[in-house]
């Protein structure tokens, strides 16, 4: 009978905590994050007292998807770190890993990319150590996100190593991406463009397969869903960069129809990526870095259109349509949006100088000279 009473009281406490979490969600949706944090911590205290540890990370995930202000981010991070200390005494590694993921997302929102990169690596390693098979693809995602963070602070070698590590972690085939990438560099440097196209086709296919594998990874939280969408857009972005190189190789080979065909396929890819970003923005799940990434994707889309002389979308309308006015205003102030507008209003041939100092990813950085030469060739062909 005592056990029945204890169980009944526990159920009552769980219901009370869940109601508090629902109230916190409503406050988040109204923008009252400070009050939502207070309520969330009340609910988490209840979960801790009755030993319902699985509900803790979802509560923090809810906050992480809404929070934007620096002071609020720091407050939540402090609370998360305190809870991690408590869970370490209980050796609840999976729950600790989920909270590390929350910290990673918050550090990214804070634009503290070095800390975010390290946290994403810790999260990947922790999940992978818990269950390599169950969390293989999720850990791959976290490493790719860490690589993106290092790219943002111009740590290109570390970014490249993490991409290689992520692929090695996820890849159970015999495809050796680092070797293929180095071979591609050599082929383009020696102007063996036909062989380079074949190499690019293999690399792009590998990344598409990786993308398909990640699509079926089951989300265990709102934070994970947000991150999964971000990593998928990142993979589409990477595939598009390889296809940009392929399109330029086609141009050097005089295969103009293939140039246009590749542009069409890549534009479709980038439009899907833009839609994913805009869907997250509509749910208020975004960071300033996400908006910057979005503007670069639109910039890349316009380069495809201009290089192939295949204008099917107005990139300004594509990025701003159905986006809240306050977000439109932020986007219009970002550099890559301005670069895109400049190309639209003049054309790519008049904007080649832009590419001399543009921050390139670890994929495109080794090919800067090739890209500039390919763009200059447009003026010769004109």
C-alpha positions as CSV (number, residue, x, y, z in Angstrom):
1,X,0.0,0.0,0.0
2,X,2.8,2.4,0.8
3,X,4.4,1.7,-2.6
4,X,1.0,2.4,-4.2
5,X,0.8,5.7,-2.4
6,X,4.3,6.6,-3.3
7,X,3.7,5.8,-7.0
8,X,0.5,7.8,-6.9
9,X,2.2,10.8,-5.4
10,X,5.0,10.6,-8.0
11,X,2.4,10.6,-10.8
12,X,0.8,13.7,-9.3
13,X,4.2,15.5,-9.1
14,X,5.0,14.5,-12.8
15,X,1.7,15.9,-13.9
16,X,2.4,19.1,-11.9
17,X,5.8,19.5,-13.5
18,X,4.4,18.9,-17.0
19,X,1.8,21.6,-16.5
20,X,4.5,24.0,-15.4
21,X,6.5,23.2,-18.5
22,X,3.4,23.8,-20.7
23,X,3.0,27.2,-19.0
24,X,6.7,27.9,-19.7
25,X,6.1,27.0,-23.4
26,X,3.3,29.5,-23.6
27,X,5.5,32.2,-22.1
28,X,8.3,31.4,-24.6
29,X,5.8,31.8,-27.5
30,X,4.9,35.2,-26.0
31,X,8.6,36.2,-25.8
32,X,8.7,36.2,-22.0
33,X,11.8,34.1,-21.7
34,X,12.9,35.2,-18.3
35,X,9.6,34.0,-16.7
36,X,9.8,30.8,-18.8
37,X,13.3,30.1,-17.4
38,X,12.0,30.5,-13.8
39,X,9.1,28.1,-14.4
40,X,11.3,25.6,-16.2
41,X,13.7,25.5,-13.3
42,X,10.8,24.9,-10.9
43,X,9.7,21.9,-13.1
44,X,13.2,20.6,-13.3
45,X,13.6,20.7,-9.5
46,X,10.5,18.6,-9.3
47,X,11.9,16.1,-11.8
48,X,15.2,15.9,-9.9
49,X,13.4,15.4,-6.6
50,X,11.3,12.4,-7.9
51,X,14.1,11.0,-10.0
52,X,12.5,11.6,-13.4
53,X,15.7,12.5,-15.2
54,X,14.6,11.8,-18.7
55,X,12.4,14.9,-18.7
56,X,15.2,17.4,-17.9
57,X,16.9,17.7,-21.3
58,X,13.5,18.2,-23.1
59,X,12.7,21.1,-20.8
60,X,16.0,22.8,-21.5
61,X,15.6,22.0,-25.2
62,X,12.4,24.0,-25.2
63,X,14.1,27.0,-23.9
64,X,17.1,26.7,-26.2
65,X,14.9,26.8,-29.3
66,X,13.4,30.2,-28.3
67,X,16.1,32.1,-26.5
68,X,18.0,34.8,-28.3
69,X,19.3,37.4,-25.8
70,X,22.9,37.1,-24.5
71,X,21.8,37.5,-20.9
72,X,19.2,34.8,-21.2
73,X,21.6,32.4,-23.0
74,X,24.2,32.8,-20.3
75,X,21.6,32.2,-17.6
76,X,20.3,29.0,-19.2
77,X,23.9,27.8,-19.8
78,X,24.7,28.2,-16.1
79,X,21.5,26.3,-15.1
80,X,22.4,23.5,-17.6
81,X,26.0,23.2,-16.3
82,X,24.7,22.9,-12.7
83,X,22.4,20.1,-13.6
84,X,25.2,18.3,-15.5
85,X,27.2,18.3,-12.3
86,X,24.3,16.6,-10.4
87,X,23.8,14.0,-13.2
88,X,27.5,13.2,-13.2
89,X,27.2,11.9,-9.7
90,X,24.4,9.6,-10.9
91,X,26.5,8.5,-14.0
92,X,23.6,9.2,-16.4
93,X,25.8,9.6,-19.5
94,X,23.1,9.7,-22.1
95,X,21.2,12.5,-20.3
96,X,24.5,14.4,-19.8
97,X,25.2,14.0,-23.5
98,X,21.8,15.5,-24.3
99,X,22.5,18.5,-22.0
100,X,25.9,18.9,-23.6
101,X,24.0,19.3,-26.9
102,X,21.9,22.0,-25.4
103,X,25.1,23.8,-24.3
104,X,26.5,23.4,-27.8
105,X,23.4,25.0,-29.4
106,X,23.4,27.9,-26.9
107,X,27.1,28.6,-27.4
108,X,26.4,28.7,-31.2
109,X,23.6,31.1,-30.7
110,X,25.9,33.2,-28.5
111,X,28.3,33.3,-31.5
112,X,31.0,31.8,-29.4
113,X,32.1,29.5,-32.1
114,X,35.3,28.2,-30.6
115,X,33.4,27.1,-27.5
116,X,30.5,25.7,-29.6
117,X,33.0,23.7,-31.7
118,X,34.6,22.1,-28.7
119,X,31.2,21.4,-27.1
120,X,29.9,19.8,-30.3
121,X,33.0,17.6,-30.4
122,X,32.5,16.6,-26.7
123,X,28.8,15.8,-27.5
124,X,29.8,13.7,-30.5
125,X,32.4,11.7,-28.6
126,X,30.1,11.2,-25.6
127,X,27.2,9.9,-27.7
128,X,29.4,7.7,-29.7
129,X,31.0,6.2,-26.6
130,X,27.5,5.4,-25.2
131,X,26.4,3.4,-28.2
132,X,28.4,3.6,-31.5
133,X,25.7,2.0,-33.6
134,X,22.7,3.9,-32.3
135,X,24.4,7.3,-32.3
136,X,26.8,6.9,-35.2
137,X,24.9,9.3,-37.5
138,X,24.0,11.7,-34.8
139,X,27.6,11.9,-33.8
140,X,28.5,12.6,-37.4
141,X,26.1,15.5,-37.4
142,X,27.7,17.0,-34.3
143,X,31.2,16.8,-35.8
144,X,30.0,18.4,-39.0
145,X,28.5,21.2,-37.0
146,X,31.8,21.6,-35.1
147,X,33.6,21.8,-38.4
148,X,31.3,24.6,-39.5
149,X,32.0,26.5,-36.2
150,X,35.7,26.3,-36.9
151,X,35.2,27.6,-40.4
152,X,33.4,30.6,-39.0
153,X,36.6,31.6,-37.1
154,X,38.8,30.8,-40.0
155,X,40.3,27.6,-38.5
156,X,40.2,25.8,-41.8
157,X,42.6,23.0,-41.0
158,X,40.7,22.1,-37.9
159,X,37.4,22.3,-39.8
160,X,38.8,20.0,-42.6
161,X,40.1,17.5,-40.0
162,X,36.7,17.3,-38.3
163,X,34.9,16.8,-41.6
164,X,37.3,13.9,-42.3
165,X,36.7,12.5,-38.8
166,X,32.9,12.8,-39.2
167,X,33.0,11.0,-42.5
168,X,35.3,8.3,-41.1
169,X,32.9,7.9,-38.1
170,X,29.9,7.5,-40.4
171,X,31.4,5.8,-43.4
172,X,31.2,2.0,-43.4
173,X,32.1,1.9,-47.1
174,X,35.6,1.9,-48.7
175,X,35.2,5.5,-50.0
176,X,38.3,7.4,-48.9
177,X,37.2,11.0,-49.0
178,X,40.5,12.7,-48.0
179,X,42.3,10.8,-50.8
180,X,39.6,11.7,-53.4
181,X,39.7,15.4,-52.3
182,X,43.5,15.6,-52.6
183,X,43.3,13.9,-56.0
184,X,40.7,16.5,-57.1
185,X,43.0,19.4,-56.2
186,X,45.8,17.9,-58.3
187,X,43.5,17.2,-61.3
188,X,42.2,20.8,-61.4
189,X,45.7,22.3,-60.8
190,X,46.9,20.3,-63.8
191,X,43.9,21.2,-65.9
192,X,42.7,17.6,-66.3
193,X,39.1,18.8,-66.3
194,X,37.4,15.7,-67.7
195,X,39.0,13.5,-65.0
196,X,38.1,16.2,-62.4
197,X,34.4,16.0,-63.4
198,X,34.4,12.2,-62.8
199,X,36.1,12.8,-59.4
200,X,33.6,15.5,-58.5
201,X,30.7,13.2,-59.5
202,X,31.9,10.5,-57.1
203,X,32.5,12.9,-54.2
204,X,29.1,14.6,-54.7
205,X,27.4,11.1,-54.8
206,X,29.1,10.2,-51.5
207,X,27.8,13.3,-49.8
208,X,24.3,12.8,-51.2
209,X,24.3,9.3,-49.7
210,X,25.5,10.8,-46.4
211,X,22.7,13.3,-46.6
212,X,20.1,10.6,-47.2
213,X,21.4,8.6,-44.2
214,X,21.1,11.6,-41.9
215,X,17.6,12.3,-43.1
216,X,16.3,9.1,-41.4
217,X,18.0,9.8,-38.1
218,X,15.3,9.9,-35.4
219,X,15.0,13.3,-33.6
220,X,15.0,13.0,-29.8
221,X,14.3,16.7,-29.1
222,X,13.4,20.0,-30.7
223,X,17.1,21.0,-30.4
224,X,18.1,17.9,-32.3
225,X,15.5,18.5,-35.0
226,X,16.8,22.1,-35.4
227,X,20.4,20.9,-35.6
228,X,19.5,18.1,-38.0
229,X,17.9,20.6,-40.4
230,X,21.0,22.9,-40.1
231,X,23.4,20.0,-40.8
232,X,21.3,18.8,-43.8
233,X,21.4,22.3,-45.3
234,X,25.1,22.4,-44.6
235,X,25.5,19.1,-46.6
236,X,23.5,20.5,-49.5
237,X,25.7,23.5,-49.3
238,X,28.8,21.3,-49.5
239,X,27.4,19.3,-52.4
240,X,26.6,22.6,-54.2
241,X,30.2,23.8,-53.8
242,X,31.5,20.6,-55.4
243,X,29.0,21.0,-58.2
244,X,30.1,24.6,-58.7
245,X,33.6,23.3,-59.4
246,X,32.1,20.7,-61.7
247,X,30.2,23.4,-63.6
248,X,33.3,25.4,-64.1
249,X,35.2,22.3,-65.3
250,X,32.4,21.8,-67.9
251,X,32.8,25.4,-69.0
252,X,36.6,24.9,-69.6
253,X,35.7,21.8,-71.6
254,X,33.3,23.8,-73.7
255,X,30.3,21.7,-72.6
256,X,27.8,24.5,-72.3
257,X,24.7,22.3,-72.1
258,X,26.2,20.4,-69.2
259,X,26.9,23.7,-67.5
260,X,23.3,24.7,-67.7
261,X,22.1,21.2,-66.6
262,X,24.4,21.3,-63.6
263,X,23.2,24.8,-62.7
264,X,19.6,23.7,-62.8
265,X,20.2,20.8,-60.5
266,X,22.2,22.8,-58.0
267,X,19.7,25.7,-58.0
268,X,16.9,23.2,-57.2
269,X,19.1,21.8,-54.3
270,X,19.8,25.3,-53.0
271,X,16.1,26.3,-53.1
272,X,15.3,23.2,-51.0
273,X,18.0,24.3,-48.5
274,X,16.5,27.9,-48.4
275,X,13.1,26.5,-47.7
276,X,14.4,24.5,-44.7
277,X,16.0,27.6,-43.3
278,X,12.9,29.7,-43.8
279,X,10.7,27.1,-42.2
280,X,12.9,27.3,-39.1
281,X,12.8,31.1,-39.2
282,X,9.0,31.1,-39.2
283,X,9.2,29.0,-36.0
284,X,11.6,31.5,-34.5
285,X,14.3,28.8,-34.5
286,X,17.3,30.6,-35.9
287,X,20.5,32.4,-35.0
288,X,22.4,35.3,-36.6
289,X,24.8,32.7,-38.0
290,X,21.8,30.9,-39.6
291,X,20.8,34.1,-41.3
292,X,24.4,34.7,-42.6
293,X,24.5,31.1,-43.9
294,X,21.1,31.7,-45.6
295,X,22.4,34.8,-47.4
296,X,25.5,32.8,-48.6
297,X,23.3,30.1,-50.0
298,X,21.3,32.7,-52.0
299,X,24.6,34.2,-53.1
300,X,25.8,30.8,-54.3
301,X,22.5,30.2,-56.1
302,X,22.9,33.5,-58.0
303,X,26.5,32.6,-59.0
304,X,25.1,29.4,-60.5
305,X,22.4,31.4,-62.4
306,X,24.9,34.0,-63.7
307,X,27.7,31.6,-64.6
308,X,25.3,29.4,-66.6
309,X,23.3,32.3,-67.9
310,X,20.2,30.5,-66.5
311,X,18.2,33.1,-64.5
312,X,15.1,31.4,-63.2
313,X,14.8,33.0,-59.7
314,X,15.1,36.5,-58.3
315,X,17.3,35.8,-55.3
316,X,16.1,38.9,-53.5
317,X,12.5,37.7,-53.6
318,X,13.4,34.1,-52.9
319,X,15.1,35.0,-49.6
320,X,12.7,37.7,-48.4
321,X,9.4,36.3,-49.4
322,X,7.2,35.2,-46.5
323,X,9.8,36.1,-43.9
324,X,8.9,38.4,-41.0
325,X,9.7,42.1,-41.6
326,X,12.1,42.3,-38.8
327,X,14.1,39.4,-40.2
328,X,14.0,40.9,-43.7
329,X,15.6,44.0,-42.3
330,X,18.4,42.0,-40.7
331,X,19.0,40.0,-43.9
332,X,19.2,43.1,-46.1
333,X,22.1,44.4,-43.9
334,X,24.2,41.2,-44.3
335,X,27.2,41.3,-46.6
336,X,26.3,38.3,-48.8
337,X,22.9,39.7,-49.4
338,X,24.5,42.9,-50.5
339,X,26.9,41.0,-52.8
340,X,24.0,39.1,-54.3
341,X,22.1,42.4,-55.0
342,X,25.3,43.8,-56.6
343,X,25.6,40.9,-58.9
344,X,21.9,41.0,-59.8
345,X,22.0,44.7,-60.6
346,X,25.1,44.6,-62.7
347,X,26.1,41.0,-63.5
348,X,28.7,38.5,-62.5
349,X,31.2,39.7,-65.2
350,X,31.3,43.1,-63.5
351,X,31.7,41.7,-60.0
352,X,34.7,39.3,-60.4
353,X,36.8,41.4,-58.0
354,X,34.4,40.4,-55.2
355,X,35.9,36.9,-55.2
356,X,39.4,38.0,-54.4
357,X,38.7,38.4,-50.6
358,X,35.5,36.4,-50.1
359,X,35.7,34.0,-47.1
360,X,35.7,30.5,-48.7
361,X,35.0,27.2,-47.0
362,X,37.6,24.5,-46.6
363,X,36.2,22.9,-49.8
364,X,36.6,26.0,-52.1
365,X,39.6,27.6,-50.5
366,X,42.2,25.4,-52.4
367,X,40.4,26.3,-55.6
368,X,40.4,30.1,-55.3
369,X,42.6,30.7,-58.3
370,X,40.7,28.2,-60.4
371,X,37.4,29.9,-59.5
372,X,38.8,33.4,-60.3
373,X,40.2,32.2,-63.6
374,X,36.9,30.5,-64.5
375,X,35.0,33.8,-63.8
376,X,37.4,35.8,-65.8
377,X,36.9,33.4,-68.7
378,X,33.3,34.6,-68.8
379,X,34.5,38.0,-70.1
380,X,36.6,36.2,-72.7
381,X,33.7,34.1,-73.9
382,X,31.4,37.1,-74.0
